Amino acid sequence: MVLSRFWLVIFISSIVFIVVGLFSSNQYSIDYVLNGKKDDPILIKETYLQNIPIEIRDSLQKVPNTLVVVNLNDEDPDTSYIFKNKTVQIFSGVQKSDGLLATCKNTLLDLMIPLIAYLAFFCGLMQLLIDSGAAERLAKRLSPLFVKVFPSIPKNHESISYMTLNFAANFLGLDSAATPFGLKAMQSLQEINPDKDKASDAQIMFMCLHAAGLSLIPTSIIGYRAAENATNPADVMLPCIITSFIGTIAAFLLVGIKQKINFKSATLIAVLMGILAGIVGLLLYINQLDLIGKNFFTSNFSSLLLIGIIGFTLIFSFLQEKKFSERNTTIFDAFVSGAHSGLKTGVTIFPYVLGMLVAISLFRNSGLFEILSNGISSIFSLMGVAKEITDSLPVAMLRPFSSGGSRGFMIDSMRTFGVDSFTGRLSCIFQCSAETTFYVIAVYFGSVNIKNTRYTLGTMLLVDLICVITAILVATWFFN
């Protein structure tokens, strides 16, 4: 219900703002809201040639139907003039996001088709884990822990193995694998959900822990920093780990208090200490490597582990081939069956993803997001927050809505303020320390047709806020 109302507020407020802007002459055309593409220039005015400054008019008359660019201010986007059919069109600024129709197209072609391919492949592998008995063995080993965190899940339930694989994939920065594992976990949890329209306690706990995004190897962030020629692309790795770890603990505590989980459990404490010790140990190992060694390790560690998971699944399935025969199937047929299930899941979640991304597109292109972002930055500035922090806040604000949008702000901040600047580094920490909350809720709950997400959205947004505050403190500690 909360997510539905929030979606309506974004949609309706954006439409009202666009229409008011058109009829109040603040905007000349709103076609870009429907058909424009990200980073395209925006048409702000159309006038007659005689109304153009004489120096520009002369250039336009000499070469009609061509583009004339005038750099009026080095700090602002260039202003462009096009003389055609007796009028001059003036463009200034760039579009923040793809238009509504372009978003519909790109959601299918650039997002859903690749996602469906990932889902098909990894769901095929998961079917092999199920039929070979590997998932059952993993669930038995982890049941003592999961029964403390998810008391409503039956002992040795298959969802335990799916959640474990999802957490592991997130932990290692394997986004393409994490989503299929997570969707399979949600579907498995839905089978034991007594109220099919309402999120269960176990589903909410899983969602919030997943969204906290505990990551050990922020591969993509390191890659973007390397592409921008950072002195040490991996220098944000430890701050990212600390921030995401605190976010995960915060998510566990917030949901655990709501669900009255026993935090004094020796098993829970031992596991948390084990995870912390593992993180510290790995960081100590990475810290003693030289720059080339760090780059080699961070670029290959996650990929090697993913290949290891695939190899283990296939080899274990081969060794347990008799179990496939008992089920009147083969290893390849089982893979195809799982892949088919992944395909159906992708088709199911498409409308949920589409609805959310289109709303975000309107929200950004309407100018409302920019106004809110600038307003919040101004408030923080009045409170004495340093400008180098407020300059990076758009990344943190957009991250819950759009990974691609926040990534664009992150890259822009590195290029504008310097890849090794405090702002550039803080933007990277913001990007890797939280999830795209609204997208994740739409995808995961949409895959099992959950209508009432209960307190999930509020908790996840609170965790996002905790991650933002933590990122600022950690970045200040490390880089200021």
VEXSESE-737593 format. One line per field, with one value per residue (C-alpha): residue number from 1; x, y, z; residue in three letters. Coordinates in steps of 0.02 Angstrom, whole numbers. Layout:
REM VEXSESE-737593
resi NUM	...
X X	...
Y Y	...
Z Z	...
resn ALA	...
REM end
This chain:
REM VEXSESE-737593
resi 1	2	3	4	5	6	7	8	9	10	11	12	13	14	15	16	17	18	19	20	21	22	23	24	25	26	27	28	29	30	31	32	33	34	35	36	37	38	39	40	41	42	43	44	45	46	47	48	49	50	51	52	53	54	55	56	57	58	59	60	61	62	63	64	65	66	67	68	69	70	71	72	73	74	75	76	77	78	79	80	81	82	83	84	85	86	87	88	89	90	91	92	93	94	95	96	97	98	99	100	101	102	103	104	105	106	107	108	109	110	111	112	113	114	115	116	117	118	119	120	121	122	123	124	125	126	127	128	129	130	131	132	133	134	135	136	137	138	139	140	141	142	143	144	145	146	147	148	149	150	151	152	153	154	155	156	157	158	159	160	161	162	163	164	165	166	167	168	169	170	171	172	173	174	175	176	177	178	179	180	181	182	183	184	185	186	187	188	189	190	191	192	193	194	195	196	197	198	199	200	201	202	203	204	205	206	207	208	209	210	211	212	213	214	215	216	217	218	219	220	221	222	223	224	225	226	227	228	229	230	231	232	233	234	235	236	237	238	239	240	241	242	243	244	245	246	247	248	249	250	251	252	253	254	255	256	257	258	259	260	261	262	263	264	265	266	267	268	269	270	271	272	273	274	275	276	277	278	279	280	281	282	283	284	285	286	287	288	289	290	291	292	293	294	295	296	297	298	299	300	301	302	303	304	305	306	307	308	309	310	311	312	313	314	315	316	317	318	319	320	321	322	323	324	325	326	327	328	329	330	331	332	333	334	335	336	337	338	339	340	341	342	343	344	345	346	347	348	349	350	351	352	353	354	355	356	357	358	359	360	361	362	363	364	365	366	367	368	369	370	371	372	373	374	375	376	377	378	379	380	381	382	383	384	385	386	387	388	389	390	391	392	393	394	395	396	397	398	399	400	401	402	403	404	405	406	407	408	409	410	411	412	413	414	415	416	417	418	419	420	421	422	423	424	425	426	427	428	429	430	431	432	433	434	435	436	437	438	439	440	441	442	443	444	445	446	447	448	449	450	451	452	453	454	455	456	457	458	459	460	461	462	463	464	465	466	467	468	469	470	471	472	473	474	475	476	477	478	479	480
X 0	140	236	79	40	220	218	58	130	285	182	46	160	280	138	65	237	266	97	112	288	224	78	177	308	445	458	437	410	375	402	569	476	398	522	689	846	966	1097	1006	995	828	727	697	637	590	600	624	795	786	770	938	1098	1178	1341	1247	1122	1262	1329	1157	1121	1284	1255	1067	1002	1161	1196	1283	1349	1387	1478	1403	1464	1599	1504	1340	1295	1323	1177	1138	1046	968	900	768	608	624	634	777	765	868	928	1011	1046	1036	901	922	844	766	588	436	423	611	612	478	584	749	673	631	783	924	865	737	807	981	900	792	949	1036	881	868	1050	1062	890	949	1100	990	881	1039	1079	904	898	1075	1040	1170	1039	969	1142	1179	1012	1047	1217	1150	985	1053	1094	944	820	881	867	712	616	463	560	550	713	812	693	760	743	894	1010	939	960	1137	1182	1103	1198	1359	1335	1303	1451	1564	1491	1409	1253	1205	1198	1124	957	912	960	858	704	712	724	570	470	522	475	307	265	265	185	12	-53	-5	-47	53	241	292	418	546	523	542	700	774	731	806	966	981	952	1084	1206	1351	1491	1669	1735	1655	1717	1613	1661	1846	1823	1742	1881	2013	1929	1942	2129	2121	2290	2232	2064	2042	2067	1878	1865	1883	1762	1635	1651	1634	1482	1391	1432	1358	1206	1181	1193	1071	947	961	935	789	694	747	676	513	505	567	718	833	995	1079	1092	1268	1251	1211	1352	1476	1426	1436	1607	1659	1604	1692	1851	1843	1825	1969	2079	2047	2077	2242	2294	2243	2328	2498	2485	2562	2453	2465	2429	2275	2208	2239	2155	2001	1973	1985	1928	1741	1744	1848	1726	1578	1664	1700	1515	1467	1603	1555	1372	1409	1537	1427	1280	1384	1436	1253	1188	1089	975	928	888	776	680	663	770	948	1068	1040	851	850	950	827	680	757	799	618	564	684	611	434	495	571	408	312	418	427	267	324	495	420	296	430	560	435	383	565	592	450	511	685	635	500	634	557	703	827	728	720	903	957	841	912	1090	1051	980	1136	1244	1150	1182	1368	1394	1547	1516	1620	1489	1335	1408	1400	1225	1134	1214	1146	974	953	1026	861	771	892	1059	1096	1050	1155	1297	1289	1300	1447	1545	1501	1562	1728	1752	1693	1780	1920	1924	2038	1942	1842	1680	1729	1773	1619	1508	1584	1551	1370	1350	1413	1342	1155	1030	904	765	612	676	718	548	459	560	563	387	320	392	275	129	144	24	57	242	205	352	481	492	510	644	743	739	796	940	983	990	1103	1218	1226	1273	1398	1476	1503	1584	1693	1747	1791	1893	1989	2008	1998
Y 0	122	84	103	275	331	278	377	531	526	504	633	767	750	766	918	1000	969	1040	1193	1224	1223	1343	1459	1480	1400	1268	1288	1105	947	827	777	708	579	552	625	530	552	690	761	953	1026	1146	1301	1427	1459	1633	1730	1765	1953	1922	1834	1930	1998	1901	1737	1791	1818	1643	1566	1660	1607	1422	1387	1221	1195	1196	1345	1321	1470	1447	1586	1522	1393	1327	1298	1187	1266	1354	1290	1377	1296	1408	1317	1368	1552	1518	1484	1346	1372	1225	1233	1106	919	794	705	540	451	504	400	308	286	217	90	32	30	-60	-205	-204	-147	-209	-349	-451	-462	-492	-632	-710	-704	-774	-917	-967	-957	-1032	-1177	-1197	-1187	-1327	-1433	-1389	-1445	-1607	-1657	-1633	-1496	-1368	-1486	-1518	-1332	-1297	-1430	-1355	-1178	-1215	-1184	-1005	-967	-1031	-890	-755	-827	-919	-943	-1046	-1236	-1324	-1374	-1278	-1252	-1061	-1064	-1119	-990	-848	-906	-900	-727	-658	-737	-662	-489	-510	-543	-408	-533	-432	-539	-694	-613	-567	-742	-820	-688	-710	-897	-867	-754	-883	-1019	-910	-872	-1057	-1054	-882	-904	-740	-736	-551	-491	-499	-624	-587	-698	-608	-438	-490	-563	-408	-287	-389	-404	-218	-171	-237	-303	-307	-368	-331	-175	-226	-105	46	3	-16	155	236	149	212	389	364	365	358	204	141	22	153	164	-23	-23	124	34	-125	-34	65	-84	-190	-60	-45	-233	-236	-90	-182	-339	-243	-138	-286	-399	-280	-271	-462	-490	-595	-657	-560	-650	-812	-883	-945	-771	-690	-821	-800	-609	-619	-745	-631	-483	-584	-643	-465	-402	-548	-518	-332	-363	-478	-351	-210	-294	-308	-177	-76	-202	-345	-257	-221	-402	-471	-360	-385	-575	-633	-617	-685	-834	-876	-865	-983	-1095	-1100	-1146	-1279	-1353	-1363	-1456	-1575	-1614	-1645	-1765	-1859	-1870	-1917	-2062	-1939	-1862	-2034	-2066	-1908	-1970	-1829	-1789	-1653	-1551	-1573	-1517	-1362	-1323	-1344	-1222	-1099	-1105	-1061	-913	-855	-855	-759	-625	-603	-592	-452	-347	-244	-203	-144	-46	46	98	154	256	348	385	448	574	623	665	750	855	947	899	790	928	1053	933	890	1073	1114	978	1026	1207	1154	1053	1201	1315	1185	1204	1044	1060	1095	943	836	925	911	721	710	690	518	468	542	457	289	220	263	224	136	204	381	382	301	446	572	474	479	662	705	616	712	879	880	755	567	578	721	696	725	598	466	498	480	309	255	313	213	47	55	38	-37	35	18	50	-57	-201	-195	-190	-338	-452	-427	-416	-588	-666	-544	-472	-325	-272	-248	-193	-100	-152	14	119	6	0	190	208	89	195	349	258	209	390	455	314	346	530	487	349	454	597	478	405	549	713
Z 0	47	-113	-218	-145	-161	-344	-373	-287	-398	-556	-520	-446	-594	-721	-632	-623	-809	-862	-748	-815	-994	-968	-855	-992	-888	-1023	-1211	-1255	-1156	-1300	-1224	-1073	-1189	-1330	-1274	-1232	-1088	-1115	-1268	-1273	-1217	-1327	-1220	-1348	-1530	-1603	-1765	-1837	-1806	-1619	-1610	-1563	-1721	-1705	-1695	-1830	-1955	-1927	-1946	-2108	-2187	-2155	-2131	-2065	-1964	-1780	-1701	-1525	-1414	-1250	-1145	-978	-946	-795	-889	-1036	-1206	-1289	-1464	-1606	-1760	-1901	-2003	-2093	-2045	-1858	-1738	-1610	-1452	-1349	-1179	-1042	-1059	-1021	-854	-905	-1053	-1093	-1049	-1214	-1228	-1051	-1098	-1245	-1150	-1001	-1115	-1230	-1116	-947	-955	-1099	-1019	-849	-920	-995	-825	-741	-865	-845	-656	-626	-734	-620	-466	-533	-543	-361	-312	-411	-364	-177	-154	-102	29	103	110	195	328	369	384	471	648	598	488	615	729	597	510	648	536	407	433	469	313	198	21	35	152	13	-108	17	55	-129	-144	5	-60	-233	-159	-43	-191	-304	-423	-465	-615	-504	-349	-429	-493	-325	-233	-341	-316	-128	-132	-228	-107	43	-39	-37	154	168	249	174	-10	-33	118	144	277	415	329	162	244	337	178	76	201	223	34	7	136	6	109	-19	-1	-175	-253	-426	-529	-423	-438	-625	-644	-541	-645	-804	-735	-701	-512	-425	-329	-395	-247	-110	-79	-53	136	162	51	153	319	261	187	341	458	344	351	541	550	438	544	706	643	571	715	844	748	735	915	867	1005	981	1126	1030	1038	859	794	889	831	649	657	737	605	463	542	566	385	322	429	376	192	210	297	155	22	116	105	-86	-200	-321	-463	-344	-275	-449	-502	-346	-351	-537	-531	-359	-386	-562	-509	-370	-489	-610	-459	-413	-591	-599	-431	-481	-642	-566	-415	-531	-634	-477	-423	-595	-521	-433	-599	-667	-517	-565	-745	-813	-864	-807	-965	-961	-779	-828	-968	-849	-726	-865	-922	-745	-747	-911	-839	-686	-798	-893	-727	-654	-814	-781	-603	-662	-806	-696	-572	-701	-801	-642	-603	-781	-764	-590	-653	-816	-734	-636	-468	-419	-457	-354	-206	-224	-230	-85	26	-21	25	193	230	177	298	434	404	305	193	9	-42	47	-23	-199	-185	-109	-277	-291	-120	-157	-326	-275	-200	-362	-503	-508	-682	-633	-475	-572	-695	-553	-479	-642	-666	-490	-522	-684	-614	-446	-479	-465	-312	-231	-72	-170	-303	-175	-67	-221	-253	-73	-87	-247	-176	0	-34	-155	-279	-151	-260	-403	-286	-201	-370	-437	-286	-221	-399	-438	-308	-327	-151	-133	47	83	264	341	210	117	275	346	184	166	347	311	158	269	394	250	190	363	387	215	258	425	352	202	318	426	278	156	252
resn MET	VAL	LEU	SER	ARG	PHE	TRP	LEU	VAL	ILE	PHE	ILE	SER	SER	ILE	VAL	PHE	ILE	VAL	VAL	GLY	LEU	PHE	SER	SER	ASN	GLN	TYR	SER	ILE	ASP	TYR	VAL	LEU	ASN	GLY	LYS	LYS	ASP	ASP	PRO	ILE	LEU	ILE	LYS	GLU	THR	TYR	LEU	GLN	ASN	ILE	PRO	ILE	GLU	ILE	ARG	ASP	SER	LEU	GLN	LYS	VAL	PRO	ASN	THR	LEU	VAL	VAL	VAL	ASN	LEU	ASN	ASP	GLU	ASP	PRO	ASP	THR	SER	TYR	ILE	PHE	LYS	ASN	LYS	THR	VAL	GLN	ILE	PHE	SER	GLY	VAL	GLN	LYS	SER	ASP	GLY	LEU	LEU	ALA	THR	CYS	LYS	ASN	THR	LEU	LEU	ASP	LEU	MET	ILE	PRO	LEU	ILE	ALA	TYR	LEU	ALA	PHE	PHE	CYS	GLY	LEU	MET	GLN	LEU	LEU	ILE	ASP	SER	GLY	ALA	ALA	GLU	ARG	LEU	ALA	LYS	ARG	LEU	SER	PRO	LEU	PHE	VAL	LYS	VAL	PHE	PRO	SER	ILE	PRO	LYS	ASN	HIS	GLU	SER	ILE	SER	TYR	MET	THR	LEU	ASN	PHE	ALA	ALA	ASN	PHE	LEU	GLY	LEU	ASP	SER	ALA	ALA	THR	PRO	PHE	GLY	LEU	LYS	ALA	MET	GLN	SER	LEU	GLN	GLU	ILE	ASN	PRO	ASP	LYS	ASP	LYS	ALA	SER	ASP	ALA	GLN	ILE	MET	PHE	MET	CYS	LEU	HIS	ALA	ALA	GLY	LEU	SER	LEU	ILE	PRO	THR	SER	ILE	ILE	GLY	TYR	ARG	ALA	ALA	GLU	ASN	ALA	THR	ASN	PRO	ALA	ASP	VAL	MET	LEU	PRO	CYS	ILE	ILE	THR	SER	PHE	ILE	GLY	THR	ILE	ALA	ALA	PHE	LEU	LEU	VAL	GLY	ILE	LYS	GLN	LYS	ILE	ASN	PHE	LYS	SER	ALA	THR	LEU	ILE	ALA	VAL	LEU	MET	GLY	ILE	LEU	ALA	GLY	ILE	VAL	GLY	LEU	LEU	LEU	TYR	ILE	ASN	GLN	LEU	ASP	LEU	ILE	GLY	LYS	ASN	PHE	PHE	THR	SER	ASN	PHE	SER	SER	LEU	LEU	LEU	ILE	GLY	ILE	ILE	GLY	PHE	THR	LEU	ILE	PHE	SER	PHE	LEU	GLN	GLU	LYS	LYS	PHE	SER	GLU	ARG	ASN	THR	THR	ILE	PHE	ASP	ALA	PHE	VAL	SER	GLY	ALA	HIS	SER	GLY	LEU	LYS	THR	GLY	VAL	THR	ILE	PHE	PRO	TYR	VAL	LEU	GLY	MET	LEU	VAL	ALA	ILE	SER	LEU	PHE	ARG	ASN	SER	GLY	LEU	PHE	GLU	ILE	LEU	SER	ASN	GLY	ILE	SER	SER	ILE	PHE	SER	LEU	MET	GLY	VAL	ALA	LYS	GLU	ILE	THR	ASP	SER	LEU	PRO	VAL	ALA	MET	LEU	ARG	PRO	PHE	SER	SER	GLY	GLY	SER	ARG	GLY	PHE	MET	ILE	ASP	SER	MET	ARG	THR	PHE	GLY	VAL	ASP	SER	PHE	THR	GLY	ARG	LEU	SER	CYS	ILE	PHE	GLN	CYS	SER	ALA	GLU	THR	THR	PHE	TYR	VAL	ILE	ALA	VAL	TYR	PHE	GLY	SER	VAL	ASN	ILE	LYS	ASN	THR	ARG	TYR	THR	LEU	GLY	THR	MET	LEU	LEU	VAL	ASP	LEU	ILE	CYS	VAL	ILE	THR	ALA	ILE	LEU	VAL	ALA	THR	TRP	PHE	PHE	ASN
REM end
